[in-house]
Amino acid sequence: MARHVVVDGSNIATEGRTKPSLKQLNEAVMAFMAENPKDTITVIVDATFGHRIDRKEVAEFDEAIANNELVAPPAGTVGRGDAFVLMIAQKVGASILSNDSYQEFHGQYPWLFHEGRLIGGKPVPHVGWVFVNRTPVRGEKSRRSGAGKAAPKVSAEAMKPMPVPKAPPPGAKMPKKKAGKPEMPAKASSKGSAKENVKAAPGRVASPKTVNDVIPFLHFLEKHPIGSTVKGTVESYSSHGAYVQIGDVRGYVPLRLMGDPPPRAARDVMALGDQVSLEVMSVVASRRSIDLKPSNRKGDVKIDDAKSTAKKSATAKKAATPKSAAKKAAAAKDGAAKKVATKKVAVKKVAVKKVATKKTATKKAATPKTVAKKATINKTAAPKKSARATVTKK
């Protein structure tokens, strides 16, 4: 019976080798076609195959790509060549010639375990290529992918909101009512919050609106217990926080958990579309809601730390201002003291000069007096000479 076979070229070309060989791949494909002439063969290689083979085979490889004898996935394909091989095989219902078990894809492609869907090949010395049917090998990656777990069947009753008890459980002790004015029962309006309905109609609790569906909510609780760290995308803001999408569930980050003190608005901490790391804080099963807070891992920015550093820098600037003011005041005082000292010195110099001028003035004033004294002496001396002259004449 004719069938379609997709060859994992990168795997077959590397069998028993460290680097792929285009010659080995050609030999394997030709041997398989010789044993199964009616089968349709499609050979897939990954995007890096042409860079890893021997340089002598590059020209032949380029020619095979141009003739569609070999097919390479587009650059940047998620999952690389393995994902491309499995997508093609699933699309046409083909078998796969490969020695890989594709463990990380077991949960996505359970048909790999069906008989005849996976074929192995190995070169045997002095014999040639030998091809056998094989079953994928399970491992840790296979368990992580969820292989072997049947999808749970969900009934219509399970999709309904959780029932609310109409009466307390047997043996429960209700708190005693405080003495006071009796409350008048009021009719519970269909509009308004659940808290208003509870106050209006005691004994009846309105069923709260659920945030997430049952199955995604239960899967989230199974994988992410309280205290674990998850990554989510900021979806929208509310008056008291922000909503974050984590896979198939929706979480809420309240302002009170964003920092201490809390920010004024969620947009001050996170932007729409941002990928943020969050810690699961609490879960409300009745509403299927999940409360989260920003994670404090290494590399994450803490709101409290950023605010504390800003406060420290501000206080440091304020503390530095009085010191500079004190330095300026001291410099001003020194300058004023120097000015006063120079003024005093100038005054003293002026006073000395004035005293000196006064002394010189007194000396100059004393000169005429000496002249007058000499004149009087001369006058008194003159008559004596005349007297002597008269005596001689006689």
Buried (B, 14 or more C-beta within 10 A) or exposed (E): EEEBBBBBBBBBBBBEEEEBBBEBBBBBBEBBEEEBEEBEBBBBBBBBBBEBBEEEBEEBBEEBBEEEBBBBBEEEBEBBBBBBBBBBBBEEEBBBBBBBBBBBBBBBBEEBBEEEBBBBBBBEEEEEBEBEEBEBEBEEBBBEBEBEEEEEEEEEEEEEEEEEEEEEEEEEEEEEEEEEEEEEEEEBEEEEEEEBBBEBBEEEBBBBEBBBBBBBBBBBBEEBEEEEBBEBBBBEBEEEBBBBEBBEBBBBBBBEBBBEEBBEBBEEBBEEEEEBBBBBBEBEEEBBBBBBBBBBEEEEEBBEEEBEEEEEEEEEEEEEEEEEEEEEEEEEEEEEEEEEEEEEEEEEEEEEEEEEEEEEEEEEEEEEEEEEEEEEEEEEEEEEEEEEEEEEEE
